Structures are given as structure tokens and as C-alpha cells.
Amino acid sequence: MEVIHKIGRRKTAVARVYVSEGKGNVTINSKDIKDYFPTATLQYKVNQPLTLTDNEGNFDVKVNVYGGGSTGQAEAVRLALSRALCELNEENRSILKPEGLLTRDPRMVERKKFGQKKARKKFQFSKR
């Protein structure tokens, strides 16, 4: 099996995932998953596609991720990993699709407008 390369995005985070046969090692930016994502919630998000498709110890996953915050990065990795697993085996698609793991979340930060404090918030208005 050759290396499968997929990209996942979330907010401003971009994750490039390389999946190859191995013992189940997950390295993110040359660090172990437990070092890069210290909280259990983020680790769960990253491992979710592997857990659902019963592939936890079958593949080595190498990830390059940049931009955004920790949650956005974890969800970008999750999307890329889900896409890679679908390319690996088409049956995985029917497992991951109902969970919403193959959907690119389009929500982005709204830009700040001139004459306003933030995107929606206005400066304080004084009538007199």
C-alpha cells in the first residue's frame, strides 16, 4: 500500500494527512498526539474516524497542521483523516457520512466593518 495524502480544513486551520500501513502511531508536526493535543477531547476528535472504522492499530498517520487554534486544528485533522479512510476503503464512507465527519464546516470568522467596533458590534450611540 502506498501513502495516501489528503487535506482537511476548518476555520483557518489546514491539515495535511499522510496515511500508511503501520502500528497505529499518530504524529502531528513531528510530535506524538498526546504531546500536541494534551486534552482528551481533542485526542478523541482526531481518533474518531479511526475508532468508528475499527482501524485504530492498523495505520501510521503523519500530520502537518498549521493555522487556527487547537480545536480548529483537531477538526481539520479529523476531516483529512476521514477523507483518507474513504479513499482507502469505500465502505468507510457509509460509516463516516452519517456522523458528519466528511462535511467541511464552512463557518468562518466574519470580517470587521469600518465604522463599527467589531463585525456586528457598533460603537456606543449617544442621542444627545
C-alpha positions as CSV (number, residue, x, y, z in Angstrom):
1,M,0.0,0.0,0.0
2,E,1.3,3.4,-0.9
3,V,1.0,6.5,1.2
4,I,-2.4,8.3,1.0
5,H,-2.3,12.1,1.2
6,K,-5.4,14.2,2.0
7,I,-6.1,17.8,3.1
8,G,-8.7,18.9,5.7
9,R,-9.6,22.5,6.6
10,R,-11.5,24.1,9.5
11,K,-11.7,27.9,10.0
12,T,-8.2,29.0,9.2
13,A,-6.5,25.7,10.1
14,V,-5.1,23.4,7.3
15,A,-4.1,19.8,7.9
16,R,-2.2,17.6,5.6
17,V,-2.5,13.9,6.5
18,Y,-0.3,11.0,5.2
19,V,-1.7,7.6,6.0
20,S,0.5,4.4,5.6
21,E,0.4,0.9,6.9
22,G,1.9,0.6,10.4
23,K,1.3,0.0,14.0
24,G,-1.1,2.9,14.8
25,N,1.3,5.7,15.5
26,V,-0.2,9.2,15.1
27,T,2.4,12.0,14.8
28,I,1.3,15.7,14.4
29,N,4.1,18.2,13.5
30,S,6.8,15.6,14.5
31,K,5.2,15.3,18.0
32,D,3.1,12.5,19.5
33,I,-0.6,13.1,19.6
34,K,-0.6,13.2,23.4
35,D,2.0,16.0,23.4
36,Y,0.5,18.1,20.6
37,F,-3.2,17.7,21.8
38,P,-2.9,17.4,25.6
39,T,-6.7,17.3,26.3
40,A,-8.7,14.1,25.9
41,T,-11.4,15.9,24.0
42,L,-9.1,16.9,21.2
43,Q,-7.4,13.5,21.1
44,Y,-10.9,11.9,20.8
45,K,-11.7,14.2,17.9
46,V,-8.6,13.2,16.0
47,N,-9.0,9.5,16.6
48,Q,-12.8,9.5,15.9
49,P,-12.6,8.3,12.2
50,L,-10.1,5.5,13.1
51,T,-12.3,4.4,16.1
52,L,-15.5,4.3,14.0
53,T,-14.0,2.3,11.2
54,D,-12.1,-0.1,13.6
55,N,-8.7,0.9,12.2
56,E,-7.0,2.1,15.4
57,G,-3.9,-0.1,15.3
58,N,-3.6,-0.6,11.5
59,F,-2.2,2.6,10.1
60,D,0.5,5.1,10.8
61,V,-0.7,8.7,10.5
62,K,1.7,11.6,9.9
63,V,0.1,15.0,10.0
64,N,1.3,18.5,9.2
65,V,-1.1,21.2,10.5
66,Y,-0.9,24.9,10.7
67,G,-3.1,28.0,11.3
68,G,-6.0,28.5,13.6
69,G,-6.4,27.3,17.2
70,S,-6.2,23.9,18.8
71,T,-9.9,22.9,18.2
72,G,-9.8,24.1,14.6
73,Q,-6.6,22.1,14.0
74,A,-8.1,19.0,15.6
75,E,-11.2,19.2,13.5
76,A,-9.1,19.8,10.3
77,V,-7.1,16.7,11.1
78,R,-10.3,14.7,11.6
79,L,-11.7,15.8,8.2
80,A,-8.5,14.9,6.4
81,L,-8.2,11.5,8.1
82,S,-11.9,10.7,7.3
83,R,-11.2,11.6,3.6
84,A,-8.1,9.3,3.6
85,L,-10.0,6.4,5.1
86,C,-12.7,6.8,2.5
87,E,-10.1,6.6,-0.3
88,L,-8.7,3.5,1.4
89,N,-12.0,1.6,1.6
90,E,-15.2,2.9,0.0
91,E,-17.3,1.0,2.7
92,N,-15.9,3.5,5.3
93,R,-17.9,6.3,3.6
94,S,-21.3,4.8,4.8
95,I,-19.9,4.8,8.4
96,L,-18.4,8.3,8.5
97,K,-21.0,10.2,6.4
98,P,-23.9,9.8,8.9
99,E,-21.6,11.0,11.7
100,G,-20.9,14.2,9.7
101,L,-17.2,13.6,9.5
102,L,-17.0,14.1,5.7
103,T,-18.6,17.6,5.8
104,R,-16.4,20.6,5.5
105,D,-17.7,23.1,8.1
106,P,-18.0,26.4,6.1
107,R,-18.3,28.7,9.2
108,M,-15.5,31.3,9.2
109,V,-14.9,34.5,11.2
110,E,-16.9,37.4,9.9
111,R,-14.8,40.4,8.9
112,K,-14.8,43.6,10.9
113,K,-16.6,46.5,9.2
114,F,-15.4,50.1,9.2
115,G,-17.3,52.5,11.4
116,Q,-18.0,49.6,13.8
117,K,-16.2,48.2,16.8
118,K,-16.3,44.5,15.6
119,A,-18.1,42.5,12.9
120,R,-21.6,43.2,14.4
121,K,-21.0,45.3,17.5
122,K,-21.4,49.0,17.0
123,F,-19.7,51.9,18.8
124,Q,-21.8,53.4,21.7
125,F,-24.6,55.6,20.4
126,S,-25.4,58.8,22.1
127,K,-28.5,60.7,21.0
128,R,-27.6,63.9,22.9
